[in-house]
């Protein structure tokens, strides 16, 4: 009975956050995943699976370059409406990049999303990348040692490693998700066709 009550309270809190526009967070302080209540707006925490349309590389890419990613799985709202159809387009920009030539150091890239195109209309959006699966490769297991994870191409940089990058001013000012491009001295590339798990940081009102 107590467990059922707890689940009901948690469900009610999630619904309240979704309808009020408040961001729900996990116990760890991260943005909690949510589902849109309907097709009129997309709350913060909505996840999308997208496919990268251009390759991003340590040597070939530059700060300010634009990129796009296509939604590969529709986002279904709680009322059954398709909130974000398959084929919708996320557009973003490289907000920082460091191509290290020193073996043992990392090359990194920072990606920031700017807008989402749904049914021919464009909406401003901010979103974070929580997972990257380079094409023809497997996702990096969560059990892999943090040093190995951070060195692998496509690893999302977080925690202490991210703090070092920010404090060191390696990428300059800017927003976005920092992703490893592998060890210095190599041409690390996130190939076109790689998949991202993207989560919205703020609500998007769809009209």
N, C-alpha and C positions, 0 to 999 in steps of 0.2 A: 504493500500500500504506500509506504514511504517512497519507494523508488518511482512508482507511478506518479505520485505528487510532484517529485523532483523533475521528472520528465515534462509534466504539464507546465510547471513554472518556467522551465528552460524554453519550451516551445512558445509560451506566451511572451517571454522576453524577446525572443527572436522576431516574433510577429510585430511586437511593439516597435522594435528598432526599424524594421522594414517599412512600416507605415508612417513613422515619424521622421525618417530620414537620418536618424541617429546611427552612427557606425557601431556595429557589434564587434567586440574583440574577444579573443580567447583568453584563457587564464595566463598564457604567456605574453599577452599584450599585442598579439598579431591580429590583423583584421580577420574576422571570422567569415567563413564561406556562407553565402546566403543564396536563395533563389528569388527571382523577381516575383512579386505577388500577382502582377498582371503585365500586360504588354505596354503600359503607359510610361513606365519608368524602370530603370535598371539600378538597383541599390548598390551602394558600396559593398564590396565583397563578392560580387557576382563573378564567377569563373568562366573563362572561355578557352577552348582549345583552338589554336590558330597555327597556320603554316606560313613560314617565312618565304617571301617571294623573291628576295635577293640575297646573295651571299654577303656576309660581313666578315672582313678579314683585318688582321693586324697591319698589314702593309697596304692593302687595297682600299680600305675605308678611311674616311676623314671626318673630323668633327664637323657637324652641320649637315652631313649627308642625310637624305631622307630614306626611309624604307617602308615597306608595307607588309602586312600579314593578313591572310584570309582565314575567316572563321570556318572550321571544318566540321564542327558539330553544332547544331542549333541549340540555343539556350531556351529551354521551355519554362514558362512562368507557372506559378502554382495553379492558375486557373485554366491551364492547358494551352494558352496562347503562346505562339512562338515569338518571344521577346527579341531575340537576335537570330535571324535566319542564317542558315549555312550560306556561305558566299559573301557575307558582310565583310567590310574591309576596315582593318585598323591601320592607321597611318602614324608614323613616328619619325623621330630624328635622332641621330647620334649626338648625344650631349657631351660626350667626352671619350677620348681614346688614348691609350698609351701603348706604343709598340716598343717593348724593351729589346735591346740587343745583347743584354747581359744574361748568360746562362744562369739558371737558378732563380732569376727574377721572373715575374709574371707580366705578360701582356694582358691588358684588360680593356673592355669597352663598356660604355654606359649608354643604355637605350631608354629614351623617353617617348611615350605615346602622346599624341596630340589630338586626334579625333577618330571617330567611329562612323562609318557610312552604313546606314541601314535603310533598305528600300529606297535608295536614291537620295536620301537626306543625310546631311552631315551634322554630327553632334560633337562638341568638345568633350574630351575624355582624358582623365589621368588614370594610369594603371601601372601595376607592378608585375614583373615576371617572377613566378615562383618555381618554374622548372623548365629546363631546355633539354630536348632530345635531338642531338644532331642527326641528320638523315643517315640511315644505314647503320646507326649505332644504338646501343641500349642506354636507357636512362642510368645515371650514376647512382648506385645504391646508397641509401641513407646511412648504411653501416660502414661505408668506406671511410677511412681515416680522413680527418678534415684537411690535412696537408695535401693528400692525394686528390681529394675532391676539388680543392681550390685551384690545383694545377691543371686539372683536366679542362679541355676545351668545352665550353658550354656550361660549366659549373657556375651557379649563381653565388656571388660573393656576399657573405653576411657576417655578423658577429664581429669578432676581434679583427679579422682580416679587412673587413669593410671600414672599421674605425681607423685602421692604419692608413688606408688609402685616402680617407677623408682628411685626417689630421695632417697627412703628408702633402696634401694639395696636388696629388699626382694628376688628377683629372680636371682640376680647376673647379670653379663654381658651376652648379647645375643640378638638375634633378634626373631621376631615372634609376633603373636597375643596373648594377655593375655585374658584368659577366666575364669570366676568365676566357682568354684566347690562347691559353697554354703558356709554356715556358718561353722565356726570352731567347732570341736567336732563331726562332722557328716562325713560319708563316701560319699562325693559327687562324683557322677559318670556321665560321658557323655557316654551313652550306645552305643555299636555297633549298627549300623543302623540309628543313628542320622544323620541329613542332615546339611551340611554347605553350605553357599554361599561364594565362594572363588573368589577373584579378583586378577589378576596378577599385580605385581608391576613393572615389566620390560617386554620388548618384548621377545618373544621366536621365534627364526627362525626355521622353520620346513623344513627339507630336506628329 
